Amino acid sequence: MIKIAIADDHTMFCDGIKSVLESADEFSVVKIVENGQLLLDFLAKNEVDIVLMDINMTVVNGVEASRKVLKLYPKIKIIVLSMYKKPAIIKELLELGVHAYVLKDAEKGELVKAIDKVILGEKYYDSRVKDVFLDQYLSPNKAVNIQVTPREKEILILICEGYTSQQIADKLFISSSTVETHRKNLLSKTGANNSAGLVKYAYENDIII
C-alpha cells in the first residue's frame, strides 16, 4: 500500500483527488493538511511514501515545505500538484529535487502515472511544464537571468508590502540611505522605472508567491 499525504488548502480539490486515488487498491490517502507547517508536524510522527504538494499555501508555502521535507525525509517522494507554470518557480522546485511536477488540471490518469514513476525512482513532469521551458529558452526575447542578493530580495518584498524606505530602514535596522542604494540597484537590475515596476517584477518572477 502506497501511503500518500496531500498538502493543499482547497478542500474540494483534495477530496476529489482522494476519491480518485483510493478507487485503486494500492493507494491510501492517510492525511490532508492545508499548509506546509501542518504537513511537517504530521510527518514528524507518521510515515508516508508520497506527498502531493501545492505551492500557494499559508504559513509555510509549498516551496519551503518541499525544501524541508527533502532534507528531513529523503525517502519521501514529492509530487508538486499546482497551477503554477512560470519557469522561475518550476526551476526552483526542480533544483530542490522534487520528483514530479503535474498541473492541477491534468487528467486523473496523469497523476497516477506520475505516482507510479516516482515510486520506481524515476522523475515525471507534465508535458506542458516542459513546454514552458522550451518556450522560454527558445525565445529570442527571453529575459536575462537576474541575480538578486538576499538583502535585495528582503527589501523588494517589503516594497511589495507597501513599506516606505524609512520604514524598511527601521524594520531592518539599517540606514535609509542604504535602503535607497539597494532600491537603485534593484531598479537597475530589473529595468523597472519605479516601485510599481519592482512590484510587477517580483510577482512575475515569483519572488512574491
MITOR-269063 format. One record per residue (C-alpha): x, y negated, z negated; residue number from 1. Coordinates in steps of 0.02 Angstrom, whole numbers, padded with zeros to 5 digits. Last residue first. Layout:
<loses>
+--------+--------+--------+-----+
|     c1 |     c2 |     c3 |   n |
+--------+--------+--------+-----+
|      X |      Y |      Z | NUM |
...
+--------+--------+--------+-----+
</loses>
This chain:
<loses>
+--------+--------+--------+-----+
|     c1 |     c2 |     c3 |   n |
+--------+--------+--------+-----+
|  00206 | -01689 |  00203 | 209 |
|  00307 | -01851 |  00200 | 208 |
|  00477 | -01820 |  00276 | 207 |
|  00378 | -01725 |  00407 | 206 |
|  00464 | -01806 |  00556 | 205 |
|  00308 | -01893 |  00622 | 204 |
|  00258 | -01944 |  00447 | 203 |
|  00425 | -02024 |  00403 | 202 |
|  00443 | -02108 |  00573 | 201 |
|  00272 | -02190 |  00557 | 200 |
|  00316 | -02251 |  00382 | 199 |
|  00478 | -02323 |  00448 | 198 |
|  00385 | -02411 |  00587 | 197 |
|  00265 | -02487 |  00462 | 196 |
|  00415 | -02545 |  00361 | 195 |
|  00483 | -02645 |  00509 | 194 |
|  00564 | -02634 |  00680 | 193 |
|  00599 | -02447 |  00684 | 192 |
|  00746 | -02380 |  00785 | 191 |
|  00764 | -02236 |  00663 | 190 |
|  00947 | -02259 |  00621 | 189 |
|  00947 | -02449 |  00623 | 188 |
|  00788 | -02467 |  00522 | 187 |
|  00852 | -02338 |  00398 | 186 |
|  01018 | -02429 |  00381 | 185 |
|  00926 | -02594 |  00352 | 184 |
|  00820 | -02512 |  00216 | 183 |
|  00976 | -02439 |  00134 | 182 |
|  01055 | -02611 |  00129 | 181 |
|  00893 | -02686 |  00063 | 180 |
|  00890 | -02558 | -00078 | 179 |
|  01069 | -02602 | -00122 | 178 |
|  01022 | -02786 | -00126 | 177 |
|  00878 | -02745 | -00243 | 176 |
|  01002 | -02672 | -00365 | 175 |
|  00992 | -02493 | -00427 | 174 |
|  00897 | -02412 | -00569 | 173 |
|  00793 | -02302 | -00453 | 172 |
|  00624 | -02367 | -00512 | 171 |
|  00684 | -02545 | -00536 | 170 |
|  00764 | -02550 | -00364 | 169 |
|  00609 | -02473 | -00285 | 168 |
|  00502 | -02605 | -00369 | 167 |
|  00618 | -02742 | -00306 | 166 |
|  00614 | -02675 | -00129 | 165 |
|  00424 | -02664 | -00132 | 164 |
|  00336 | -02498 | -00161 | 163 |
|  00197 | -02447 | -00041 | 162 |
|  00206 | -02256 | -00054 | 161 |
|  00288 | -02249 |  00117 | 160 |
|  00424 | -02366 |  00053 | 159 |
|  00447 | -02246 | -00093 | 158 |
|  00471 | -02100 |  00027 | 157 |
|  00597 | -02201 |  00127 | 156 |
|  00694 | -02241 | -00031 | 155 |
|  00713 | -02057 | -00076 | 154 |
|  00756 | -02015 |  00104 | 153 |
|  00890 | -02149 |  00106 | 152 |
|  00961 | -02080 | -00057 | 151 |
|  00964 | -01902 |  00013 | 150 |
|  01051 | -01965 |  00171 | 149 |
|  00956 | -01970 |  00335 | 148 |
|  01039 | -01889 |  00487 | 147 |
|  00941 | -01925 |  00645 | 146 |
|  00929 | -01788 |  00778 | 145 |
|  00913 | -01882 |  00941 | 144 |
|  00736 | -01890 |  01006 | 143 |
|  00684 | -01790 |  01159 | 142 |
|  00663 | -01888 |  01319 | 141 |
|  00744 | -01762 |  01436 | 140 |
|  00626 | -01628 |  01368 | 139 |
|  00698 | -01453 |  01369 | 138 |
|  00735 | -01452 |  01182 | 137 |
|  00567 | -01518 |  01127 | 136 |
|  00454 | -01423 |  01244 | 135 |
|  00551 | -01262 |  01214 | 134 |
|  00540 | -01286 |  01027 | 133 |
|  00352 | -01312 |  01031 | 132 |
|  00334 | -01164 |  01149 | 131 |
|  00415 | -01050 |  01020 | 130 |
|  00284 | -01105 |  00894 | 129 |
|  00152 | -01068 |  01026 | 128 |
|  00217 | -00889 |  01040 | 127 |
|  00186 | -00864 |  00853 | 126 |
|  00350 | -00810 |  00775 | 125 |
|  00397 | -00640 |  00703 | 124 |
|  00557 | -00581 |  00620 | 123 |
|  00602 | -00398 |  00591 | 122 |
|  00635 | -00301 |  00431 | 121 |
|  00504 | -00167 |  00462 | 120 |
|  00388 | -00253 |  00338 | 119 |
|  00417 | -00412 |  00437 | 118 |
|  00351 | -00334 |  00598 | 117 |
|  00195 | -00253 |  00524 | 116 |
|  00149 | -00416 |  00438 | 115 |
|  00170 | -00514 |  00600 | 114 |
|  00063 | -00388 |  00695 | 113 |
| -00073 | -00404 |  00563 | 112 |
| -00066 | -00593 |  00583 | 111 |
| -00077 | -00576 |  00772 | 110 |
| -00226 | -00460 |  00762 | 109 |
| -00326 | -00594 |  00672 | 108 |
| -00312 | -00706 |  00825 | 107 |
| -00212 | -00863 |  00789 | 106 |
| -00300 | -01018 |  00724 | 105 |
| -00191 | -01028 |  00570 | 104 |
| -00028 | -01032 |  00666 | 103 |
|  00097 | -00894 |  00626 | 102 |
|  00276 | -00914 |  00568 | 101 |
|  00372 | -00759 |  00512 | 100 |
|  00516 | -00706 |  00401 |  99 |
|  00556 | -00867 |  00311 |  98 |
|  00744 | -00894 |  00303 |  97 |
|  00771 | -01073 |  00245 |  96 |
|  00828 | -01113 |  00422 |  95 |
|  00660 | -01052 |  00486 |  94 |
|  00572 | -01167 |  00363 |  93 |
|  00674 | -01320 |  00411 |  92 |
|  00654 | -01287 |  00597 |  91 |
|  00465 | -01273 |  00580 |  90 |
|  00462 | -01437 |  00484 |  89 |
|  00562 | -01532 |  00614 |  88 |
|  00483 | -01447 |  00766 |  87 |
|  00305 | -01506 |  00726 |  86 |
|  00177 | -01368 |  00746 |  85 |
|  00093 | -01373 |  00575 |  84 |
| -00072 | -01276 |  00574 |  83 |
| -00005 | -01154 |  00444 |  82 |
|  00025 | -00973 |  00396 |  81 |
|  00206 | -00955 |  00346 |  80 |
|  00246 | -00771 |  00322 |  79 |
|  00366 | -00742 |  00180 |  78 |
|  00438 | -00569 |  00145 |  77 |
|  00483 | -00531 | -00036 |  76 |
|  00646 | -00437 | -00062 |  75 |
|  00745 | -00597 | -00093 |  74 |
|  00642 | -00641 | -00248 |  73 |
|  00723 | -00789 | -00338 |  72 |
|  00807 | -00875 | -00190 |  71 |
|  00677 | -00834 | -00058 |  70 |
|  00538 | -00878 | -00180 |  69 |
|  00618 | -01045 | -00224 |  68 |
|  00643 | -01104 | -00044 |  67 |
|  00471 | -01042 |  00006 |  66 |
|  00392 | -01140 | -00137 |  65 |
|  00485 | -01297 | -00083 |  64 |
|  00422 | -01282 |  00096 |  63 |
|  00248 | -01228 |  00045 |  62 |
|  00213 | -01376 | -00067 |  61 |
|  00231 | -01379 | -00257 |  60 |
|  00101 | -01485 | -00350 |  59 |
| -00018 | -01499 | -00200 |  58 |
| -00016 | -01392 | -00043 |  57 |
|  00025 | -01429 |  00139 |  56 |
|  00134 | -01285 |  00193 |  55 |
|  00028 | -01126 |  00182 |  54 |
|  00117 | -00967 |  00133 |  53 |
|  00062 | -00787 |  00158 |  52 |
|  00172 | -00697 |  00033 |  51 |
|  00223 | -00517 |  00064 |  50 |
|  00282 | -00369 | -00039 |  49 |
|  00214 | -00417 | -00208 |  48 |
|  00270 | -00384 | -00386 |  47 |
|  00195 | -00472 | -00536 |  46 |
|  00257 | -00568 | -00688 |  45 |
|  00366 | -00708 | -00618 |  44 |
|  00274 | -00691 | -00453 |  43 |
|  00116 | -00762 | -00531 |  42 |
|  00200 | -00917 | -00601 |  41 |
|  00288 | -00945 | -00435 |  40 |
|  00122 | -00935 | -00343 |  39 |
|  00041 | -01055 | -00467 |  38 |
|  00182 | -01177 | -00431 |  37 |
|  00163 | -01159 | -00244 |  36 |
| -00019 | -01210 | -00239 |  35 |
| -00197 | -01143 | -00224 |  34 |
| -00171 | -00963 | -00275 |  33 |
| -00242 | -00800 | -00205 |  32 |
| -00183 | -00637 | -00281 |  31 |
| -00176 | -00449 | -00251 |  30 |
| -00226 | -00446 | -00068 |  29 |
| -00209 | -00260 | -00031 |  28 |
| -00161 | -00195 |  00141 |  27 |
| -00136 | -00014 |  00199 |  26 |
| -00322 |  00030 |  00205 |  25 |
| -00365 | -00099 |  00337 |  24 |
| -00525 | -00199 |  00308 |  23 |
| -00425 | -00275 |  00167 |  22 |
| -00332 | -00385 |  00289 |  21 |
| -00483 | -00462 |  00373 |  20 |
| -00578 | -00491 |  00211 |  19 |
| -00427 | -00569 |  00128 |  18 |
| -00400 | -00684 |  00277 |  17 |
| -00582 | -00741 |  00269 |  16 |
| -00574 | -00771 |  00082 |  15 |
| -00416 | -00872 |  00106 |  14 |
| -00497 | -00981 |  00239 |  13 |
| -00649 | -01010 |  00129 |  12 |
| -00539 | -01060 | -00018 |  11 |
| -00425 | -01184 |  00071 |  10 |
| -00287 | -01219 | -00056 |   9 |
| -00165 | -01090 |  00013 |   8 |
| -00039 | -00971 | -00067 |   7 |
| -00091 | -00793 | -00023 |   6 |
| -00016 | -00641 | -00108 |   5 |
|  00000 | -00473 | -00019 |   4 |
|  00036 | -00298 | -00085 |   3 |
|  00068 | -00169 |  00051 |   2 |
|  00000 |  00000 |  00000 |   1 |
+--------+--------+--------+-----+
</loses>
